Amino acid sequence: MKIVILRGTMTSAGNARSGHVVDLPEVEARILLRSNRASMFVELDVVEQIDRSIGLDTSEEVPTTRKRGSKKKAMVDDVD
């Protein structure tokens, strides 16, 4: 059974750190799941990303960027 290790722990496959995906016997995997040291491994399908930005390949316009205004020194009036 494939599981994702949540906390560092020792397994029959050796030392497993957080984030590792290991394939363990079902009995050992269930023990780690119940003790909240691991969670079930779920493989997700990769979804193709769609470019929704301004200035796509089909448009000939170049996207505009916001420019930062110039910094002006604050005038301080001396009051005596």
C-alpha positions as a printed Julia matrix, in Angstrom:
80×3 Matrix{Float64}:
  0.0    0.0     0.0
  1.43   3.41   -0.95
  1.37   6.06    1.75
  2.78   9.57    2.23
  4.79  10.04    5.41
  3.68  13.08    7.46
  6.24  12.83   10.3
  9.68  11.28   10.32
  9.47   7.64   11.41
 11.1    4.23   11.06
  9.45   1.68    8.78
 10.32  -1.78    7.56
 11.71  -0.09    4.44
 14.05   2.04    6.59
 14.01   5.62    7.81
 11.2    7.64    6.18
 11.14  11.43    6.33
  8.24  13.81    5.99
  6.95  13.97    2.4
  8.33  10.62    1.26
  6.04   8.22   -0.59
  6.7    4.62    0.43
  5.17   1.28   -0.47
  4.64  -0.75    2.71
  2.79  -3.92    3.7
 -0.87  -3.23    4.44
 -0.63  -4.05    8.18
  2.22  -1.62    8.77
  0.6    1.06    6.6
 -2.65   0.85    8.61
 -0.72   1.3    11.87
  0.98   4.45   10.54
 -2.37   5.77    9.26
 -4.07   5.28   12.63
 -1.22   6.96   14.5
 -1.42  10.01   12.18
  2.14   9.54   10.96
  1.05   8.95    7.36
 -1.81   9.48    4.94
 -3.06   7.64    1.88
 -1.23   8.35   -1.38
 -3.53   9.69   -4.09
 -2.16  10.12   -7.57
 -3.63  13.12   -9.37
 -3.95  13.63  -13.12
 -1.93  16.51  -14.54
 -4.15  19.17  -16.06
 -2.86  21.21  -18.99
 -2.49  24.87  -18.07
 -4.28  27.46  -20.17
 -2.64  30.83  -20.75
 -5.3   33.44  -19.92
 -2.97  36.42  -19.71
 -3.23  39.7   -21.59
 -1.2   39.61  -24.78
 -1.77  36.0   -25.79
  0.0   34.49  -28.78
 -3.03  35.36  -30.92
 -3.04  39.08  -30.04
 -0.44  41.51  -31.33
 -0.74  43.91  -28.41
  2.05  43.98  -25.9
  0.8   43.88  -22.31
  1.25  47.14  -20.46
  2.92  47.25  -17.1
  2.23  49.62  -14.26
  5.06  51.97  -13.57
  6.07  53.29  -10.22
  5.69  57.03   -9.72
  8.72  59.16   -8.93
  9.55  59.78   -5.32
  9.46  63.41   -4.31
 11.02  64.7    -1.14
  8.45  65.83    1.35
  8.76  69.53    2.09
  8.85  70.14    5.82
  8.07  73.66    7.06
 10.04  74.66   10.11
  7.81  76.28   12.66
  9.76  78.24   15.26
